[in-house]
Amino acid sequence: MAQPDSTQHPGTVLRKRFMVPHGLSAEGLAADLGVPVNRLEDILAGQRSIGAEVALRLGRCFGTSPLYWMNLQSRFDLHVTAQVLGGDIAREVRPRDAAPRQVA
């Protein structure tokens, strides 16, 4: 399976790549995962992040690594943060040389 685009919220990936092919509703998946349906609906709507607990539950449910879900979230968070703060960070942070300097 190709790696999802980092611009997609993990909830979008969950819906398109896992729920639709399995014919799952939010209510059905929430019950399978043992989480409140409103928590899952918020994830699917892109209004909530996938945390460690949900990553563990999704991994168990779909036979994936929990790291798959955590990495989707981290990649998305980095993309969004770079869009919002990347210019400011580029102006504010002075890069260091790659090689450590020797103290004389």
MMTF fields as JSON, N, C-alpha, C and O atoms, coordinates in Angstrom:
{
  "mmtfVersion": "1.0.0",
  "mmtfProducer": "UNKNOWN",
  "numBonds": 415,
  "numAtoms": 416,
  "numGroups": 104,
  "numChains": 1,
  "numModels": 1,
  "chainsPerModel": [1],
  "groupsPerChain": [104],
  "chainIdList": ["A"],
  "bondAtomList": [4, 2, 8, 6, 12, 10, 16, 14, 20, 18, 24, 22, 28, 26, 32, 30, 36, 34, 40, 38, 44, 42, 48, 46, 52, 50, 56, 54, 60, 58, 64, 62, 68, 66, 72, 70, 76, 74, 80, 78, 84, 82, 88, 86, 92, 90, 96, 94, 100, 98, 104, 102, 108, 106, 112, 110, 116, 114, 120, 118, 124, 122, 128, 126, 132, 130, 136, 134, 140, 138, 144, 142, 148, 146, 152, 150, 156, 154, 160, 158, 164, 162, 168, 166, 172, 170, 176, 174, 180, 178, 184, 182, 188, 186, 192, 190, 196, 194, 200, 198, 204, 202, 208, 206, 212, 210, 216, 214, 220, 218, 224, 222, 228, 226, 232, 230, 236, 234, 240, 238, 244, 242, 248, 246, 252, 250, 256, 254, 260, 258, 264, 262, 268, 266, 272, 270, 276, 274, 280, 278, 284, 282, 288, 286, 292, 290, 296, 294, 300, 298, 304, 302, 308, 306, 312, 310, 316, 314, 320, 318, 324, 322, 328, 326, 332, 330, 336, 334, 340, 338, 344, 342, 348, 346, 352, 350, 356, 354, 360, 358, 364, 362, 368, 366, 372, 370, 376, 374, 380, 378, 384, 382, 388, 386, 392, 390, 396, 394, 400, 398, 404, 402, 408, 406, 412, 410],
  "bondOrderList": [1, 1, 1, 1, 1, 1, 1, 1, 1, 1, 1, 1, 1, 1, 1, 1, 1, 1, 1, 1, 1, 1, 1, 1, 1, 1, 1, 1, 1, 1, 1, 1, 1, 1, 1, 1, 1, 1, 1, 1, 1, 1, 1, 1, 1, 1, 1, 1, 1, 1, 1, 1, 1, 1, 1, 1, 1, 1, 1, 1, 1, 1, 1, 1, 1, 1, 1, 1, 1, 1, 1, 1, 1, 1, 1, 1, 1, 1, 1, 1, 1, 1, 1, 1, 1, 1, 1, 1, 1, 1, 1, 1, 1, 1, 1, 1, 1, 1, 1, 1, 1, 1, 1],
  "groupList": [{"groupName": "MET", "atomNameList": ["N", "CA", "C", "O"], "elementList": ["N", "C", "C", "O"], "formalChargeList": [0, 0, 0, 0], "bondAtomList": [1, 0, 2, 1, 3, 2], "bondOrderList": [1, 1, 2], "singleLetterCode": "M", "chemCompType": "L-PEPTIDE LINKING"}, {"groupName": "ALA", "atomNameList": ["N", "CA", "C", "O"], "elementList": ["N", "C", "C", "O"], "formalChargeList": [0, 0, 0, 0], "bondAtomList": [1, 0, 2, 1, 3, 2], "bondOrderList": [1, 1, 2], "singleLetterCode": "A", "chemCompType": "L-PEPTIDE LINKING"}, {"groupName": "GLN", "atomNameList": ["N", "CA", "C", "O"], "elementList": ["N", "C", "C", "O"], "formalChargeList": [0, 0, 0, 0], "bondAtomList": [1, 0, 2, 1, 3, 2], "bondOrderList": [1, 1, 2], "singleLetterCode": "Q", "chemCompType": "L-PEPTIDE LINKING"}, {"groupName": "PRO", "atomNameList": ["N", "CA", "C", "O"], "elementList": ["N", "C", "C", "O"], "formalChargeList": [0, 0, 0, 0], "bondAtomList": [1, 0, 2, 1, 3, 2], "bondOrderList": [1, 1, 2], "singleLetterCode": "P", "chemCompType": "L-PEPTIDE LINKING"}, {"groupName": "ASP", "atomNameList": ["N", "CA", "C", "O"], "elementList": ["N", "C", "C", "O"], "formalChargeList": [0, 0, 0, 0], "bondAtomList": [1, 0, 2, 1, 3, 2], "bondOrderList": [1, 1, 2], "singleLetterCode": "D", "chemCompType": "L-PEPTIDE LINKING"}, {"groupName": "SER", "atomNameList": ["N", "CA", "C", "O"], "elementList": ["N", "C", "C", "O"], "formalChargeList": [0, 0, 0, 0], "bondAtomList": [1, 0, 2, 1, 3, 2], "bondOrderList": [1, 1, 2], "singleLetterCode": "S", "chemCompType": "L-PEPTIDE LINKING"}, {"groupName": "THR", "atomNameList": ["N", "CA", "C", "O"], "elementList": ["N", "C", "C", "O"], "formalChargeList": [0, 0, 0, 0], "bondAtomList": [1, 0, 2, 1, 3, 2], "bondOrderList": [1, 1, 2], "singleLetterCode": "T", "chemCompType": "L-PEPTIDE LINKING"}, {"groupName": "HIS", "atomNameList": ["N", "CA", "C", "O"], "elementList": ["N", "C", "C", "O"], "formalChargeList": [0, 0, 0, 0], "bondAtomList": [1, 0, 2, 1, 3, 2], "bondOrderList": [1, 1, 2], "singleLetterCode": "H", "chemCompType": "L-PEPTIDE LINKING"}, {"groupName": "GLY", "atomNameList": ["N", "CA", "C", "O"], "elementList": ["N", "C", "C", "O"], "formalChargeList": [0, 0, 0, 0], "bondAtomList": [1, 0, 2, 1, 3, 2], "bondOrderList": [1, 1, 2], "singleLetterCode": "G", "chemCompType": "PEPTIDE LINKING"}, {"groupName": "VAL", "atomNameList": ["N", "CA", "C", "O"], "elementList": ["N", "C", "C", "O"], "formalChargeList": [0, 0, 0, 0], "bondAtomList": [1, 0, 2, 1, 3, 2], "bondOrderList": [1, 1, 2], "singleLetterCode": "V", "chemCompType": "L-PEPTIDE LINKING"}, {"groupName": "LEU", "atomNameList": ["N", "CA", "C", "O"], "elementList": ["N", "C", "C", "O"], "formalChargeList": [0, 0, 0, 0], "bondAtomList": [1, 0, 2, 1, 3, 2], "bondOrderList": [1, 1, 2], "singleLetterCode": "L", "chemCompType": "L-PEPTIDE LINKING"}, {"groupName": "ARG", "atomNameList": ["N", "CA", "C", "O"], "elementList": ["N", "C", "C", "O"], "formalChargeList": [0, 0, 0, 0], "bondAtomList": [1, 0, 2, 1, 3, 2], "bondOrderList": [1, 1, 2], "singleLetterCode": "R", "chemCompType": "L-PEPTIDE LINKING"}, {"groupName": "LYS", "atomNameList": ["N", "CA", "C", "O"], "elementList": ["N", "C", "C", "O"], "formalChargeList": [0, 0, 0, 0], "bondAtomList": [1, 0, 2, 1, 3, 2], "bondOrderList": [1, 1, 2], "singleLetterCode": "K", "chemCompType": "L-PEPTIDE LINKING"}, {"groupName": "PHE", "atomNameList": ["N", "CA", "C", "O"], "elementList": ["N", "C", "C", "O"], "formalChargeList": [0, 0, 0, 0], "bondAtomList": [1, 0, 2, 1, 3, 2], "bondOrderList": [1, 1, 2], "singleLetterCode": "F", "chemCompType": "L-PEPTIDE LINKING"}, {"groupName": "GLU", "atomNameList": ["N", "CA", "C", "O"], "elementList": ["N", "C", "C", "O"], "formalChargeList": [0, 0, 0, 0], "bondAtomList": [1, 0, 2, 1, 3, 2], "bondOrderList": [1, 1, 2], "singleLetterCode": "E", "chemCompType": "L-PEPTIDE LINKING"}, {"groupName": "ASN", "atomNameList": ["N", "CA", "C", "O"], "elementList": ["N", "C", "C", "O"], "formalChargeList": [0, 0, 0, 0], "bondAtomList": [1, 0, 2, 1, 3, 2], "bondOrderList": [1, 1, 2], "singleLetterCode": "N", "chemCompType": "L-PEPTIDE LINKING"}, {"groupName": "ILE", "atomNameList": ["N", "CA", "C", "O"], "elementList": ["N", "C", "C", "O"], "formalChargeList": [0, 0, 0, 0], "bondAtomList": [1, 0, 2, 1, 3, 2], "bondOrderList": [1, 1, 2], "singleLetterCode": "I", "chemCompType": "L-PEPTIDE LINKING"}, {"groupName": "CYS", "atomNameList": ["N", "CA", "C", "O"], "elementList": ["N", "C", "C", "O"], "formalChargeList": [0, 0, 0, 0], "bondAtomList": [1, 0, 2, 1, 3, 2], "bondOrderList": [1, 1, 2], "singleLetterCode": "C", "chemCompType": "L-PEPTIDE LINKING"}, {"groupName": "TYR", "atomNameList": ["N", "CA", "C", "O"], "elementList": ["N", "C", "C", "O"], "formalChargeList": [0, 0, 0, 0], "bondAtomList": [1, 0, 2, 1, 3, 2], "bondOrderList": [1, 1, 2], "singleLetterCode": "Y", "chemCompType": "L-PEPTIDE LINKING"}, {"groupName": "TRP", "atomNameList": ["N", "CA", "C", "O"], "elementList": ["N", "C", "C", "O"], "formalChargeList": [0, 0, 0, 0], "bondAtomList": [1, 0, 2, 1, 3, 2], "bondOrderList": [1, 1, 2], "singleLetterCode": "W", "chemCompType": "L-PEPTIDE LINKING"}],
  "groupTypeList": [0, 1, 2, 3, 4, 5, 6, 2, 7, 3, 8, 6, 9, 10, 11, 12, 11, 13, 0, 9, 3, 7, 8, 10, 5, 1, 14, 8, 10, 1, 1, 4, 10, 8, 9, 3, 9, 15, 11, 10, 14, 4, 16, 10, 1, 8, 2, 11, 5, 16, 8, 1, 14, 9, 1, 10, 11, 10, 8, 11, 17, 13, 8, 6, 5, 3, 10, 18, 19, 0, 15, 10, 2, 5, 11, 13, 4, 10, 7, 9, 6, 1, 2, 9, 10, 8, 8, 4, 16, 1, 11, 14, 9, 11, 3, 11, 4, 1, 1, 3, 11, 2, 9, 1],
  "groupIdList": [1, 2, 3, 4, 5, 6, 7, 8, 9, 10, 11, 12, 13, 14, 15, 16, 17, 18, 19, 20, 21, 22, 23, 24, 25, 26, 27, 28, 29, 30, 31, 32, 33, 34, 35, 36, 37, 38, 39, 40, 41, 42, 43, 44, 45, 46, 47, 48, 49, 50, 51, 52, 53, 54, 55, 56, 57, 58, 59, 60, 61, 62, 63, 64, 65, 66, 67, 68, 69, 70, 71, 72, 73, 74, 75, 76, 77, 78, 79, 80, 81, 82, 83, 84, 85, 86, 87, 88, 89, 90, 91, 92, 93, 94, 95, 96, 97, 98, 99, 100, 101, 102, 103, 104],
  "secStructList": [7, 7, 7, 7, 7, 6, 6, 1, 7, 2, 2, 2, 2, 0, 0, 0, 0, 0, 0, 2, 2, 2, 6, 7, 7, 2, 2, 2, 2, 2, 2, 2, 2, 6, 1, 7, 2, 2, 2, 2, 2, 2, 2, 2, 6, 6, 1, 1, 7, 7, 7, 2, 2, 2, 2, 2, 2, 2, 2, 2, 2, 2, 6, 7, 7, 2, 2, 2, 2, 2, 2, 2, 2, 2, 2, 2, 2, 2, 2, 2, 2, 2, 2, 2, 2, 2, 2, 2, 2, 2, 2, 2, 7, 7, 7, 7, 7, 1, 1, 7, 7, 7, 7, 7],
  "xCoordList": [0.85, 0.0, 0.893, 1.818, 0.608, 1.401, 1.186, 0.122, 2.216, 2.144, 1.192, 1.317, 0.252, -0.659, 0.075, 1.158, -0.521, -0.001, -0.017, -0.989, 1.076, 1.163, 0.181, -0.021, -0.439, -1.411, -2.796, -3.695, -2.976, -4.26, -4.298, -3.361, -5.383, -5.567, -5.705, -6.3, -5.17, -5.287, -6.731, -6.985, -7.666, -9.073, -9.552, -10.386, -9.031, -9.366, -8.811, -9.491, -7.578, -6.964, -7.756, -8.024, -8.129, -8.915, -10.214, -10.577, -10.902, -12.18, -11.981, -12.623, -11.078, -10.924, -10.276, -10.708, -9.244, -8.464, -8.893, -8.524, -9.665, -10.013, -11.525, -12.047, -12.221, -13.645, -14.458, -15.284, -14.224, -15.002, -14.81, -15.801, -13.554, -13.393, -14.038, -14.444, -14.126, -14.729, -16.221, -16.872, -16.753, -18.165, -18.509, -19.588, -17.601, -17.797, -18.383, -17.984, -19.315, -19.832, -19.029, -18.305, -19.161, -18.492, -18.986, -18.202, -20.276, -20.845, -20.32, -19.984, -20.25, -19.758, -18.297, -17.908, -17.48, -16.047, -15.808, -14.975, -16.53, -16.372, -16.671, -15.966, -17.714, -18.053, -16.942, -16.565, -16.416, -15.325, -14.082, -13.389, -13.805, -12.617, -12.803, -11.83, -14.049, -14.317, -14.08, -13.634, -14.386, -14.243, -15.587, -16.424, -15.802, -17.049, -17.152, -16.162, -18.34, -18.534, -18.175, -17.672, -18.423, -18.088, -16.571, -16.128, -15.782, -14.323, -13.908, -13.101, -14.463, -14.132, -14.644, -13.945, -15.829, -16.364, -15.489, -15.286, -14.97, -14.056, -12.768, -12.256, -12.242, -11.053, -11.371, -10.603, -12.48, -12.869, -13.099, -12.857, -13.559, -13.805, -12.531, -12.562, -11.422, -10.171, -10.121, -9.319, -10.961, -11.02, -10.313, -10.249, -9.786, -9.109, -7.962, -8.063, -6.883, -5.721, -5.896, -6.685, -5.141, -5.061, -3.95, -2.783, -4.315, -3.339, -2.912, -3.363, -2.043, -1.456, -2.517, -2.434, -3.503, -4.519, -5.311, -5.511, -5.756, -6.526, -5.631, -6.095, -4.358, -3.426, -3.296, -3.27, -3.215, -3.158, -4.435, -4.387, -5.565, -6.845, -7.017, -7.481, -6.643, -6.737, -5.781, -6.132, -4.579, -3.621, -4.151, -4.032, -4.727, -5.305, -6.467, -6.581, -7.32, -8.517, -8.175, -8.752, -7.242, -6.961, -5.688, -5.32, -5.01, -3.801, -2.636, -1.791, -2.602, -1.509, -0.68, -1.062, 0.444, 1.254, 0.639, 0.177, 0.622, 0.187, 1.053, 0.59, 2.316, 3.202, 2.719, 2.965, 2.038, 1.465, 0.564, 0.658, -0.298, -1.257, -0.565, -0.899, 0.396, 1.134, 1.953, 2.037, 2.556, 3.334, 2.446, 2.838, 1.254, 0.319, 0.036, 0.052, -0.223, -0.535, 0.664, 0.517, 1.848, 3.052, 3.359, 3.687, 3.255, 3.51, 2.519, 2.896, 1.25, 0.237, 0.515, 0.452, 0.822, 1.112, 2.309, 2.277, 3.368, 4.541, 4.196, 4.662, 3.391, 2.992, 2.222, 2.524, 1.233, 0.414, 1.259, 1.136, 2.107, 2.942, 3.929, 4.181, 4.486, 5.409, 4.683, 5.253, 3.437, 2.663, 2.403, 2.464, 2.115, 1.755, 2.992, 3.023, 3.993, 5.137, 6.463, 7.459, 6.494, 7.75, 8.511, 9.726, 7.822, 8.486, 9.064, 10.193, 8.304, 8.793, 10.01, 10.986, 9.958, 11.075, 12.314, 13.425, 12.118, 13.262, 13.919, 15.138, 13.126, 13.686, 14.306, 15.29, 13.75, 14.159, 15.291, 16.033, 15.44, 16.404, 17.616, 17.497, 18.771, 20.022, 20.548, 20.764, 20.758, 21.276, 22.699, 23.501, 22.995, 24.344, 25.074, 24.442, 26.42, 27.202, 26.916, 26.64, 26.981, 26.725, 27.79, 27.482, 29.049, 30.146, 30.338, 30.349, 30.49, 30.729, 32.069, 33.041, 32.091, 33.325, 34.198, 33.711, 35.494, 36.438, 36.75, 36.957, 36.779, 37.112, 38.62, 39.315, 39.136, 40.598, 41.121, 42.323],
  "yCoordList": [-1.179, 0.0, 1.238, 1.35, 2.152, 3.385, 4.229, 4.199, 4.978, 5.851, 7.012, 7.655, 7.294, 8.417, 9.756, 9.9, 10.702, 12.065, 12.701, 12.56, 13.407, 14.021, 15.174, 15.652, 15.632, 16.71, 16.188, 16.978, 14.877, 14.298, 14.058, 13.507, 14.477, 14.177, 12.666, 12.016, 12.096, 10.649, 10.147, 8.999, 10.986, 10.594, 10.345, 9.47, 11.108, 10.909, 9.574, 8.829, 9.279, 8.002, 6.854, 5.856, 6.989, 5.966, 5.692, 4.537, 6.739, 6.569, 5.933, 4.935, 6.524, 6.085, 4.713, 3.902, 4.445, 3.217, 2.047, 0.903, 2.329, 1.255, 1.104, -0.009, 2.199, 2.081, 1.771, 0.858, 2.525, 2.314, 0.9, 0.227, 0.416, -0.947, -2.038, -3.084, -1.784, -2.765, -2.502, -3.24, -1.46, -1.13, -0.745, -1.078, -0.044, 0.304, 1.707, 2.638, 1.838, 3.143, 3.627, 2.854, 4.91, 5.458, 4.759, 4.455, 4.509, 3.845, 2.426, 1.992, 1.702, 0.327, 0.241, -0.593, 1.112, 1.091, 1.534, 0.954, 2.555, 3.002, 1.858, 1.67, 1.102, -0.044, -1.094, -1.644, -1.373, -2.343, -1.9, -2.722, -0.599, -0.061, 0.121, 0.17, 0.222, 0.488, 1.936, 2.234, 2.851, 4.288, 4.963, 4.441, 6.115, 6.85, 7.264, 7.659, 7.168, 7.495, 8.947, 9.244, 9.857, 11.265, 11.464, 12.34, 10.676, 10.762, 10.339, 11.01, 9.226, 8.761, 9.733, 9.996, 10.259, 11.236, 12.481, 13.031, 12.932, 14.087, 13.775, 14.63, 12.569, 12.163, 12.142, 12.665, 11.551, 11.458, 12.835, 13.029, 13.777, 15.141, 15.996, 17.148, 15.441, 16.204, 17.203, 18.136, 17.027, 17.957, 17.429, 18.108, 16.218, 15.609, 14.758, 14.149, 14.725, 13.924, 12.475, 12.158, 11.608, 10.217, 10.138, 10.381, 9.801, 9.647, 8.197, 7.328, 7.949, 6.627, 5.557, 4.458, 5.864, 4.862, 4.454, 3.265, 5.434, 5.123, 4.418, 3.526, 4.805, 4.131, 2.65, 1.793, 2.361, 0.962, 0.217, -0.925, 0.866, 0.232, 0.019, -1.038, 1.023, 0.886, -0.193, -0.976, -0.229, -1.256, -2.651, -3.541, -2.836, -4.141, -4.486, -5.622, -3.522, -3.742, -4.108, -5.039, -3.379, -3.542, -4.326, -4.486, -4.817, -5.596, -4.764, -5.254, -3.508, -2.619, -2.333, -2.68, -1.705, -1.269, -0.002, 0.855, 0.133, 1.413, 2.577, 3.715, 2.275, 3.323, 3.851, 5.011, 3.022, 3.485, 4.692, 5.711, 4.564, 5.631, 6.835, 7.979, 6.579, 7.673, 8.438, 9.665, 7.708, 8.357, 9.19, 10.278, 8.684, 9.491, 10.81, 11.874, 10.732, 11.936, 12.869, 14.076, 12.328, 13.165, 13.85, 15.036, 13.114, 13.708, 14.827, 15.878, 14.6, 15.627, 16.849, 17.982, 16.623, 17.73, 18.543, 19.773, 17.868, 18.577, 19.393, 20.523, 18.835, 19.558, 20.834, 21.913, 20.699, 21.85, 22.894, 24.086, 22.468, 23.395, 24.111, 25.305, 23.382, 24.014, 25.068, 26.115, 24.801, 25.776, 27.038, 28.153, 26.848, 27.973, 28.715, 29.946, 27.986, 28.596, 28.498, 29.066, 27.791, 27.557, 28.822, 28.883, 29.829, 31.091, 31.783, 32.271, 31.832, 32.448, 31.713, 32.338, 30.391, 29.602, 29.824, 29.938, 29.885, 30.118, 31.465, 31.596, 32.465, 33.79, 33.844, 34.553, 33.115, 33.228, 32.301, 32.622, 31.167, 30.167, 30.162, 29.993, 30.35, 30.35, 28.919, 28.308, 28.377, 27.007, 26.9, 27.821, 25.797, 25.487, 24.742, 24.147, 24.772, 23.967, 22.498, 22.109, 21.71, 20.275, 19.603, 18.729, 20.009, 19.402, 20.158, 21.389, 19.414, 20.095, 20.841, 20.387, 21.967, 22.766, 22.259, 21.839, 22.309, 21.883, 23.081, 24.197, 22.828, 23.867, 23.986, 22.979, 25.201, 25.406, 25.466, 25.633],
  "zCoordList": [0.0, 0.0, 0.0, 0.805, -0.9, -0.987, 0.262, 0.88, 0.617, 1.79, 1.503, 0.461, 2.393, 2.2, 2.177, 2.745, 1.525, 1.432, 2.824, 3.566, 3.175, 4.507, 4.675, 5.791, 3.574, 3.688, 4.069, 4.355, 4.075, 4.471, 5.972, 6.551, 6.587, 7.999, 8.153, 7.293, 9.228, 9.433, 9.435, 9.072, 9.835, 9.79, 8.371, 8.139, 7.425, 6.012, 5.53, 4.824, 5.914, 5.557, 6.169, 5.5, 7.427, 8.106, 7.355, 7.132, 6.972, 6.277, 4.899, 4.571, 4.087, 2.696, 2.562, 1.743, 3.359, 3.171, 4.046, 3.782, 5.08, 5.99, 6.181, 6.111, 6.418, 6.696, 5.439, 5.44, 4.378, 3.144, 2.605, 2.322, 2.45, 1.918, 2.792, 2.286, 4.092, 4.996, 5.237, 5.977, 4.619, 4.798, 6.22, 6.71, 6.894, 8.303, 8.455, 7.756, 9.358, 9.756, 10.952, 11.58, 11.263, 12.442, 13.703, 14.603, 13.759, 14.94, 15.086, 16.188, 13.971, 14.014, 14.396, 15.213, 13.798, 14.113, 15.551, 16.248, 15.998, 17.391, 18.352, 19.344, 18.055, 18.902, 18.852, 19.887, 17.657, 17.52, 18.286, 18.886, 18.263, 18.93, 20.429, 21.18, 20.858, 22.269, 22.647, 23.755, 21.705, 21.968, 21.738, 21.001, 22.358, 22.117, 20.647, 20.031, 20.108, 18.695, 18.399, 17.315, 19.343, 19.085, 18.963, 18.22, 19.669, 19.53, 18.122, 17.479, 17.65, 16.313, 15.247, 14.268, 15.423, 14.456, 14.386, 13.304, 15.525, 15.528, 14.769, 14.046, 14.923, 14.17, 12.682, 11.875, 12.32, 10.909, 10.29, 9.098, 11.087, 10.603, 10.595, 10.164, 11.066, 11.107, 12.238, 12.202, 13.243, 14.364, 15.609, 16.634, 15.508, 16.653, 16.124, 15.059, 16.876, 16.501, 16.929, 17.82, 16.273, 16.707, 17.736, 17.426, 18.945, 20.023, 20.16, 19.413, 21.117, 21.305, 21.569, 21.02, 22.397, 22.724, 21.484, 21.234, 20.715, 19.508, 18.488, 17.778, 18.404, 17.495, 17.849, 16.966, 19.131, 19.57, 19.197, 18.739, 19.394, 19.079, 17.576, 17.148, 16.771, 15.315, 14.81, 13.928, 15.369, 14.979, 15.246, 14.404, 16.399, 16.759, 15.84, 15.379, 15.576, 14.77, 13.328, 12.765, 12.737, 11.308, 11.008, 9.844, 12.049, 11.824, 11.31, 10.561, 11.719, 11.347, 12.585, 13.702, 12.372, 13.496, 14.081, 13.329, 15.393, 15.964, 15.472, 15.384, 15.154, 14.629, 13.285, 12.956, 12.508, 11.248, 11.513, 10.829, 12.502, 12.822, 13.449, 13.138, 14.331, 14.961, 13.919, 13.969, 12.975, 11.925, 11.002, 10.581, 10.687, 9.893, 10.602, 9.982, 11.903, 12.663, 12.727, 12.538, 12.991, 13.082, 11.762, 11.739, 10.663, 9.344, 9.053, 8.535, 9.387, 9.17, 10.042, 9.564, 11.313, 12.231, 11.754, 11.797, 11.3, 10.785, 9.547, 9.399, 8.666, 7.459, 7.819, 7.31, 8.693, 9.081, 9.8, 9.518, 10.715, 11.465, 10.549, 10.713, 9.587, 8.63, 7.799, 7.49, 7.437, 6.677, 7.497, 6.979, 8.776, 9.639, 10.159, 10.15, 10.604, 11.291, 10.548, 10.995, 9.424, 8.726, 8.38, 8.572, 7.876, 7.53, 8.739, 8.696, 9.82, 11.056, 11.585, 11.997, 11.576, 12.088, 11.228, 11.745, 9.917, 9.011, 9.293, 9.174, 9.665, 9.983, 11.379, 11.588, 12.324, 13.721, 14.139, 15.067, 13.479, 13.929, 13.004, 11.79, 13.604, 12.842, 12.797, 13.843, 11.59, 11.493, 12.017, 11.864, 12.62, 13.089, 11.986, 11.113, 12.018, 11.101, 11.373, 12.508, 10.358, 10.527, 11.376, 12.187, 11.193, 11.951, 13.265, 13.284, 14.363, 15.641, 15.617, 15.015, 16.271, 16.341, 17.472, 18.522, 17.232, 18.261, 19.157, 18.681, 20.438, 21.41, 21.481, 21.619, 21.388, 21.403, 22.812, 23.017]
}
